[in-house]
Amino acid sequence: MEFLVLDDPLKFYNVMLSDIANARSFIYLETYKFANDHIGVKFRDALTRKAREGLTVKIMIDSWGRGPVSDSFFEDLIKHGGEVKFFEKIKLNTDIFTRGHRRDHRKILVIDDEISYIGSMNITGYNLNWRELALRIKGELTTLFRKVFLQNFESINPYLIPNKLAFTQTVKMDDWEILRDVPSIPFQRMKKRYVQMIRKAKKSIIIETPYFLPGFLLRKALMDAGKRGVDVKVIMPKHSDVRMIDVLRNRYLGMLYKSNVKFLFFIPHNLHAKLIMIDNSVFSITSANFDYRSFRYQYEIALIGKDPEVLRQLQEHVNETLRNSENFNFERWQRRPLIEKIFETILIPFRHLL
């Protein structure tokens, strides 16, 4: 198999559009956001051209993340046989504090049983200057992603998910594993798996995440790892696109720092990559953020593997991220303004929804 780690959105979109242009049989896309902007229009037009050529084109977009995009945006594609589904349409009487947060946050693309993508990037120009992370896969692993996509696509109608089992089955091939999660307070497959991985770490743990709001079990696993001498690094943006999360996360930093968990803040712009790497021997590239909301309320997906070539490319990605990051300043954190501490306390009850 061949692998390519992509962290620059413009390069990612160009490579993906090239693969779409060369598709011969089918194209399956599942994404959280598909914007009506210059990037979204490029992808819509590329997919429409393939539908006109007679290829099978299936698209699933989350109803919350789609923004202004509707059926009319894909009218020509649908006219030529393409299928578009919007995941769990939002009703006026929905419980916005729980059900409204149960979104399809997954991001995968499958082309011709030959090429697949998984990672953090949506189809939008909004993130062109962000640091992202996606893996392009060429080879037999793509058949697993086709299976996963079709289970997802066939399991929903626009308003509900009648068959959650299809959204939770773990799919394996050799040392590869595709892990899926669904909204559930007791279930939380992904969180439990990450706790296991962190507990087994012997040398190093690297986490890249745009939003860092870990629950108790993850915090304890990270602190225990730091105390036993594991080099634990958590990399996040200095300023993410959600200011309230930046405020609330500060509440947890000092406690973890005192247990030898190192924090680094990416400086140039938003860091949107979602990565866990343990002992430079196993990795998880995922759609999930390292927070309550992803693990508790959202439909997420992760690829877990041990391939040396992927690990080499991921280490290069991490090294570049670190070169553009600054260390957490504990003394400055201790001196943060009282108003920030008050807002941290006010936001605690909403930590599951941010």
C-alpha positions in Angstrom: 0.0 0.0 0.0 1.0 3.6 -0.5 0.4 6.4 2.0 0.6 10.2 1.9 0.2 12.4 5.0 -1.4 15.7 4.0 -1.5 18.7 6.4 -1.8 21.7 4.0 -5.5 22.1 3.0 -4.7 23.5 -0.5 -2.5 20.6 -1.4 -5.0 18.2 0.1 -7.8 19.6 -2.0 -5.7 19.6 -5.2 -4.7 16.0 -4.6 -8.2 14.9 -3.9 -9.6 16.7 -6.9 -7.0 15.0 -9.1 -8.1 11.6 -7.7 -11.7 12.4 -8.3 -11.0 13.5 -11.9 -9.3 10.1 -12.5 -12.1 8.0 -10.9 -13.5 5.3 -13.1 -16.2 3.5 -11.2 -17.5 5.2 -8.0 -16.9 8.0 -5.6 -18.2 8.0 -2.0 -17.9 11.1 0.2 -18.9 11.5 3.9 -18.2 14.9 5.5 -19.3 17.2 8.3 -19.0 20.4 6.2 -19.5 21.0 2.5 -19.6 24.8 1.9 -21.1 26.8 -0.8 -17.9 28.7 -1.5 -15.1 28.4 -4.1 -13.8 25.1 -2.6 -17.3 23.6 -2.3 -18.2 24.6 -5.8 -15.0 23.1 -7.2 -15.8 19.8 -5.5 -19.5 19.9 -6.5 -18.6 20.5 -10.1 -15.9 17.8 -10.2 -18.4 15.3 -8.7 -21.1 16.3 -11.1 -18.8 15.7 -14.1 -18.1 12.2 -12.9 -21.9 11.6 -12.4 -22.4 12.8 -16.0 -19.8 10.2 -17.1 -21.9 7.5 -15.5 -20.0 6.9 -12.3 -21.8 6.1 -9.1 -21.5 9.2 -6.8 -22.8 9.1 -3.2 -22.4 12.0 -0.8 -23.4 12.2 2.9 -23.2 15.6 4.6 -24.2 16.5 8.2 -27.3 18.7 8.3 -25.8 21.0 10.9 -22.4 21.4 9.3 -23.8 21.9 5.7 -24.6 25.6 6.3 -26.5 27.0 3.3 -25.9 23.9 1.1 -29.2 22.1 0.1 -30.5 19.7 -2.5 -30.7 22.6 -5.0 -26.9 23.1 -4.7 -26.5 19.5 -6.0 -29.4 19.7 -8.5 -27.3 18.9 -11.6 -25.4 16.1 -9.9 -28.7 14.5 -8.6 -30.2 14.9 -12.1 -27.4 12.7 -13.5 -27.9 10.0 -10.9 -25.8 11.2 -8.0 -27.2 10.6 -4.5 -27.0 13.2 -1.7 -28.1 12.6 1.9 -28.1 15.1 4.7 -27.5 13.4 8.0 -30.2 13.8 10.6 -32.0 17.0 9.7 -32.7 19.3 12.6 -36.3 19.7 13.6 -37.7 22.8 15.3 -38.7 20.7 18.3 -35.4 19.0 18.7 -33.5 19.1 22.1 -30.6 21.4 21.1 -28.8 20.6 24.3 -28.4 16.9 23.6 -29.9 15.6 20.3 -28.9 18.7 18.4 -25.3 17.9 19.1 -25.5 14.3 17.8 -23.8 15.1 14.5 -22.0 13.1 11.8 -18.5 14.5 12.3 -16.8 11.8 10.1 -14.7 12.7 7.1 -13.9 10.0 4.6 -13.6 9.7 0.8 -13.5 6.4 -1.1 -12.6 6.1 -4.9 -12.8 2.9 -7.0 -11.7 0.5 -4.2 -8.2 2.0 -4.9 -7.9 5.3 -3.0 -9.3 6.5 0.4 -8.9 9.4 2.7 -9.5 9.9 6.4 -8.7 12.9 8.6 -9.7 16.3 9.9 -10.5 18.3 6.7 -13.9 19.4 5.6 -14.9 20.6 2.1 -14.7 24.3 2.7 -12.4 27.3 2.0 -12.9 28.5 5.5 -9.9 26.4 6.7 -7.3 27.2 3.9 -4.8 28.7 6.3 -5.3 26.0 9.1 -3.0 23.2 9.9 -4.9 20.0 9.2 -4.1 16.3 9.0 -5.4 13.7 6.6 -4.1 10.3 5.3 -4.4 9.3 1.6 -4.3 5.6 1.2 -3.8 3.7 -2.0 -4.4 -0.1 -1.8 -6.4 -2.8 -0.2 -7.3 -1.0 3.0 -9.7 1.1 0.8 -12.1 -1.8 0.6 -12.7 -1.4 4.3 -13.5 2.2 3.9 -16.0 1.3 1.1 -17.7 -1.1 3.5 -17.8 1.4 6.2 -19.2 4.2 4.0 -21.9 2.0 2.5 -23.0 0.8 6.0 -23.3 4.5 7.1 -25.0 5.6 3.9 -27.6 2.9 3.8 -28.3 3.1 7.6 -29.8 6.6 7.6 -32.8 8.5 6.4 -32.8 12.3 6.6 -34.3 12.4 10.1 -33.0 9.5 12.2 -30.6 6.6 12.3 -32.6 3.3 12.7 -29.6 1.0 12.7 -26.9 2.2 15.1 -25.2 -1.2 15.0 -23.9 -0.4 11.5 -22.4 2.8 12.9 -20.5 1.0 15.7 -19.0 -2.1 14.0 -15.2 -2.2 14.2 -13.6 -3.2 10.9 -10.2 -4.9 10.9 -7.5 -5.9 8.4 -4.2 -7.2 9.7 -2.8 -4.5 12.0 -5.3 -1.9 10.7 -8.5 -1.1 12.5 -11.3 1.3 11.6 -13.1 2.4 14.8 -16.5 4.1 14.8 -18.3 5.8 17.6 -21.9 6.9 18.2 -23.6 9.3 20.7 -23.6 7.4 24.0 -22.7 8.3 27.6 -21.9 4.7 28.7 -20.5 3.4 25.3 -17.9 5.9 24.1 -15.7 3.3 22.3 -13.2 5.8 21.1 -12.5 7.4 24.5 -12.1 3.9 26.1 -9.7 2.8 23.4 -7.6 5.9 23.8 -7.5 5.4 27.6 -6.2 1.9 26.9 -3.6 3.1 24.5 -2.4 5.8 26.9 -2.2 3.4 29.8 0.1 1.1 27.7 2.5 3.8 26.7 6.1 3.3 27.8 8.0 6.1 26.1 6.0 8.8 24.5 2.5 10.1 23.9 1.7 12.8 21.3 -1.7 14.3 21.0 -2.7 16.9 18.4 -6.1 18.4 18.8 -7.9 21.7 18.2 -10.0 21.4 21.3 -8.7 19.9 24.5 -11.4 19.1 27.1 -10.7 15.6 28.3 -13.0 13.8 30.8 -11.8 12.4 34.1 -10.6 9.0 32.8 -8.5 10.6 30.0 -7.1 13.2 32.4 -6.1 10.5 34.9 -4.5 8.3 32.2 -2.4 11.2 31.0 -1.4 12.2 34.5 -0.5 8.6 35.4 1.6 8.4 32.2 3.4 11.6 33.0 4.1 10.4 36.6 5.6 7.1 35.4 8.1 8.9 33.1 6.3 8.8 29.7 7.0 11.9 27.6 3.5 13.3 27.2 3.0 16.2 24.7 -0.4 17.8 23.9 -0.3 20.2 21.0 -3.2 22.6 20.5 -3.8 26.0 18.8 -2.9 29.0 20.9 -6.2 30.5 19.6 -8.7 28.1 18.1 -11.9 29.1 16.3 -14.0 28.5 19.4 -13.0 31.0 22.0 -15.1 29.5 24.8 -13.2 26.2 24.6 -9.9 28.1 24.8 -11.1 29.7 28.1 -12.5 26.5 29.6 -9.5 24.3 28.7 -7.2 26.6 30.8 -8.9 25.2 33.9 -7.3 21.8 33.3 -3.8 22.8 32.2 -2.2 23.4 35.6 -3.3 20.2 37.1 -2.0 18.1 34.2 1.2 20.1 33.9 2.0 19.3 37.6 1.8 15.6 36.6 4.4 16.1 33.8 2.0 16.6 31.0 3.6 19.0 28.6 1.5 21.5 26.6 2.5 23.3 23.4 0.6 26.0 21.6 0.6 26.2 17.8 1.2 29.9 17.0 0.7 30.7 13.2 -3.0 30.1 13.0 -5.6 27.4 13.9 -4.4 23.8 14.4 -7.2 21.5 13.4 -5.3 18.2 13.2 -6.5 15.3 15.2 -3.8 12.7 16.0 -2.7 10.4 18.8 0.7 8.6 18.5 2.0 6.2 21.1 5.7 5.2 21.5 6.1 6.1 17.8 4.7 2.6 17.2 0.9 3.0 16.9 -1.2 5.9 15.7 -4.8 7.1 15.4 -5.8 9.5 12.7 -9.3 10.6 13.4 -12.2 13.0 12.9 -12.7 13.2 16.7 -11.5 16.1 18.9 -10.1 15.4 22.3 -13.1 16.6 24.1 -16.4 15.6 25.8 -18.5 16.5 22.8 -16.8 14.3 20.3 -16.6 11.3 22.6 -20.1 11.6 24.0 -22.4 13.1 21.3 -20.9 12.8 17.8 -20.6 10.1 15.2 -16.8 9.8 14.7 -14.3 7.6 12.9 -10.7 6.7 13.5 -8.0 4.7 11.7 -5.6 3.0 14.1 -2.5 1.4 12.7 1.2 0.6 13.1 2.6 1.1 9.6 6.3 2.3 9.8 5.9 4.6 6.7 2.9 6.3 8.0 4.6 6.7 11.4 7.6 8.3 9.7 5.5 10.8 7.9 3.5 11.6 11.0 6.6 12.2 12.9 7.7 14.7 10.2 4.3 16.3 10.5 4.6 16.6 14.3 8.1 17.9 14.1 7.0 20.7 11.8 4.1 21.5 14.1 6.4 21.7 17.1 8.8 24.0 15.3 5.9 26.5 15.1 4.7 26.1 18.7 5.5 27.6 22.1 5.7 25.9 25.5 3.0 26.4 28.1 4.0 28.9 30.7 2.9 27.6 34.1 3.8 30.8 36.0 1.8 32.9 33.5 -1.1 30.5 33.8 -1.0 30.9 37.6 -1.2 34.7 37.2 -4.1 34.7 34.7 -6.8 37.3 35.4 -9.5 36.6 37.9 -12.2 37.2 35.2 -10.8 34.3 33.2 -11.1 32.0 36.2 -14.7 33.2 36.8 -15.5 32.4 33.1 -13.9 29.0 33.4 -16.1 28.2 36.4 -19.2 29.5 34.6 -18.5 27.3 31.5 -18.0 24.0 33.4 -21.7 22.9 33.3 -21.5 23.3 29.5 -18.3 21.4 28.9 -20.1 18.5 27.2 -21.6 20.8 24.6 -18.7 23.0 23.6 
